[in-house]
Amino acid sequence: MKHLMLFLALNLLAQSTAEERMKQGFEKLQRSGTLAQQGKFEEAEGLLTRALERIGQDPTVHDHLGDVYFKLGKIKEAITQWQASLKDFRSPAGIDSEPEDVAKVTRKLDAARVKLAKESK
């Protein structure tokens, strides 16, 4: 009985820790949007990177990180993030995503690939 109680207590603690990490990740996502609007892309990049560490794979975080990388001129990194975003849209994490969001990321990814190809010439 004591083992069961200990197991349940540890499980509850792990669940609350995971929920707290998610909450912190989404707070970082929100703050990064404000920073990006202010043109503070390097700071936004740091917050989004930490948000991914907290939340795990998330199509919205990858999308915003792609936007920030693109603004910083890091086209290859932006492409990588938008590819991850599209992958996450197709996973259980993106089950509630709207088709318009997927289309928007696809357009950004296509435009970044064109830009990268032009720069490579």
ABEGO torsion letter per residue (X at the ends): XAAAAAAAAAAAAAAAAAAAAAAAAAAAAAAAAAAAAAGBAAAAAAAAAAAAAAAEBBAAAAAAAAAAAAAAGBAAAAAAAAAAAAAAAABAAAAABBAAAAAAAAAAAAAAAAAAAAAAX
